[in-house]
Amino acid sequence: MLLKEYRICMPLTVDEYKIGQLYMISKHSHEQSDRGEGVEVVQNEPFEDPHHGNGQFTEKRVYLNSKLPSWARAVVPKIFYVTEKAWNYYPYTITEYTCSFLPKFSIHIETKYEDNKGSNDRIFDNEAKDLEREVCFIDIACDEIPERYYKESEDPKHFKSEKTGRGQLREGWRDSHQPIMCSYKLVTVKFEVWGLQTRVEQFVHKVVRDILLIGHRQAFAWVDEWYDMTMDEVREFERATQEATNRKIGVFPPAISISSIPLLPSSVRSAPSSAPSTPLSTDAPEFLSVPKDRPRKKSAPETLTLPDPEKKATLNLPGIHFSDKPCRPKLE
């Protein structure tokens, strides 16, 4: 298990971002989807939890075979998808990713939003007080992203909102900008397979970090598109965009219903007792893919035989470590 805490500040308020995160997730998922691959929305409906109250439950399938690295594509089937289940009790959300083909693999993301600059070091005391983790600050203005994902119109250093007057952020903007909010994300990655655990868990955290950076940059850069929306309007946008995305990847289910009445009581279905989340699009970045015309090595195994998983080692150390610099993986 590899646990990290990410903190991403935004020049918004928590109340404003309630609309922005829904808009960003839908639009980003649609942009990153193509025929046969992308994000299929399976379910989207109101949900009530006895502890967290009213929220929204979504289930999605993320098809991403071509975006896996070559070593991973060698051991997974061509029809490969990850299941995402999310419980949105904003300003608290839970997101879980699992894969039936890899039963010992999971990602658990718990998110909390607060109106501050990422200064709350005890925000996850109830969830991970005694667990060792690295705290990584992500700067939407100054952290680099892969060149192929760069758009000047989505660069907070250049973009300035016409409706809010915010933007053109400079280094150190988090120290003085008002308003400011922070998205705190506690991300747990598990791949309990001896011999592959460390490599896979580190790789997944690199992907998560890049998705968080790109998604939050877009949420702010698109602020003029969603700033005046009501909750009803953004839910309608979400419904229409999800249906269009399903058609785009070649899935034609009945029209998606996003109603205001829960279909099942909380006593029938309940969210996980511990939490995760993310206003991030679940599609892995394109830079993880290899050229489509690259021939597959004949030596690549069709299946993978693994040692006895009972011999795996576990890690459970107390404490939190803060990195001196923002958590930035080496760019390829």
C-alpha positions, -999 to 999 in steps of 0.1 A, spaced: 0 0 0 13 35 -9 -4 65 7 0 101 -3 -18 133 4 -22 159 -23 -31 195 -18 -43 216 -48 -52 253 -43 -76 271 -66 -84 309 -69 -121 301 -61 -143 295 -31 -156 261 -20 -192 272 -28 -181 282 -63 -162 250 -70 -193 229 -62 -205 238 -97 -171 239 -112 -160 204 -103 -191 188 -118 -187 208 -150 -150 200 -153 -155 162 -148 -181 160 -175 -163 181 -201 -129 166 -194 -143 130 -197 -160 139 -230 -128 154 -244 -106 125 -235 -130 98 -249 -129 83 -283 -145 54 -301 -139 23 -281 -120 41 -253 -130 67 -227 -154 70 -198 -188 52 -200 -214 65 -175 -233 35 -161 -252 51 -132 -258 86 -119 -284 91 -92 -291 108 -58 -279 89 -28 -284 93 10 -259 82 36 -269 81 73 -237 98 83 -228 122 54 -264 130 44 -276 136 8 -252 132 -20 -248 118 -56 -237 83 -65 -220 76 -99 -206 45 -115 -184 47 -146 -163 23 -167 -130 37 -178 -117 20 -210 -80 27 -214 -61 -3 -229 -41 17 -254 -31 42 -227 -14 15 -206 24 12 -207 37 -16 -229 46 -38 -199 11 -36 -186 -6 -42 -220 13 -74 -222 -6 -90 -194 -42 -75 -197 -69 -84 -222 -77 -60 -251 -111 -53 -236 -99 -37 -204 -117 -12 -181 -115 1 -146 -147 6 -126 -151 39 -108 -176 44 -80 -180 78 -65 -201 92 -36 -203 130 -37 -213 146 -4 -197 179 -13 -176 193 3 -166 157 10 -163 131 -16 -152 94 -20 -140 77 -51 -129 41 -56 -113 24 -86 -112 -13 -90 -106 -38 -118 -121 -73 -120 -91 -85 -139 -68 -74 -112 -86 -82 -79 -57 -71 -57 -56 -36 -73 -75 -6 -60 -73 32 -57 -91 49 -28 -94 87 -29 -109 108 -1 -113 145 -8 -122 174 15 -125 210 4 -118 240 26 -114 278 21 -77 281 29 -43 278 11 -36 242 21 -26 250 57 -48 224 75 -24 197 86 -50 178 106 -78 176 80 -74 138 78 -68 130 114 -99 108 117 -90 89 85 -52 85 86 -38 100 118 -13 72 125 -4 64 89 28 75 72 23 96 41 40 122 20 22 155 16 25 169 -20 15 204 -30 4 208 -66 6 243 -80 -18 248 -110 1 278 -122 38 268 -119 40 230 -120 49 217 -155 26 194 -174 35 171 -204 39 193 -235 12 175 -255 -13 186 -229 -3 222 -228 -28 248 -240 -22 285 -235 -59 291 -231 -58 267 -201 -26 281 -186 -34 300 -153 -3 322 -159 -19 335 -191 -57 330 -186 -77 357 -170 -114 353 -163 -137 379 -178 -165 372 -153 -144 371 -121 -113 391 -130 -91 363 -116 -62 348 -133 -27 354 -147 -13 338 -116 23 342 -107 47 323 -86 38 326 -50 2 334 -58 -11 311 -30 4 334 -3 -16 364 -12 -45 356 -36 -81 360 -24 -103 341 -27 -85 308 -23 -96 273 -16 -78 239 -13 -87 205 -25 -72 180 0 -69 145 -14 -59 114 5 -49 88 -21 -43 51 -13 -30 28 -40 -29 -9 -35 -15 -36 -57 -7 -65 -34 12 -87 -58 47 -98 -48 74 -86 -72 52 -59 -89 37 -40 -59 62 -11 -56 65 -5 -94 28 -5 -100 19 17 -70 45 43 -78 34 44 -114 -3 48 -105 6 77 -81 24 94 -110 -7 91 -132 -30 104 -104 -7 134 -98 -8 144 -135 -45 140 -137 -51 162 -107 -29 189 -121 -45 189 -155 -81 186 -142 -77 215 -117 -61 238 -143 -90 231 -166 -116 237 -139 -103 272 -134 -96 279 -171 -133 270 -179 -146 292 -151 -164 316 -174 -183 287 -189 -198 274 -156 -196 304 -132 -232 316 -138 -247 281 -138 -272 269 -113 -271 233 -99 -301 223 -121 -283 237 -151 -250 219 -144 -269 187 -138 -286 190 -172 -252 197 -188 -238 167 -170 -266 145 -183 -264 156 -219 -226 154 -219 -226 119 -204 -250 106 -231 -229 122 -258 -197 106 -243 -213 72 -242 -222 76 -279 -187 88 -287 -171 56 -273 -197 34 -290 -220 27 -261 -257 32 -266 -276 27 -233 -310 41 -225 -310 78 -217 -292 85 -184 -315 97 -156 -302 122 -131 -333 125 -109 -338 143 -76 -353 113 -59 -331 84 -47 -339 52 -64 -329 31 -34 -328 40 3 -295 42 21 -304 11 41 -302 -9 8 -269 5 -4 -243 23 17 -211 41 8 -177 28 21 -171 34 58 -138 51 50 -134 75 22 -120 87 -12 -127 111 -41 -116 133 -69 -128 160 -93 -105 146 -117 -112 128 -149 -105 91 -146 -90 87 -180 -53 81 -180 -32 107 -198 -23 101 -234 14 103 -227 12 69 -211 5 52 -245 29 37 -269 26 43 -307 -2 22 -322 20 9 -350 46 -4 -326 47 -42 -330 42 -63 -299 72 -83 -289 68 -120 -295 83 -127 -261 55 -108 -243 35 -133 -223 -2 -136 -229 -7 -144 -192 13 -137 -161 20 -163 -135 27 -147 -101 43 -161 -70 21 -169 -39 6 -136 -29 8 -148 8 45 -140 6 39 -103 0 53 -77 25 31 -50 40 40 -15 51 23 3 80 45 31 94 33 60 115 39 97 107 36 123 79 64 136 57 62 169 40 82 173 8 103 205 6 92 210 -30 59 203 -48 55 167 -56 67 166 -93 75 134 -111 102 135 -137 87 145 -170 93 121 -199 
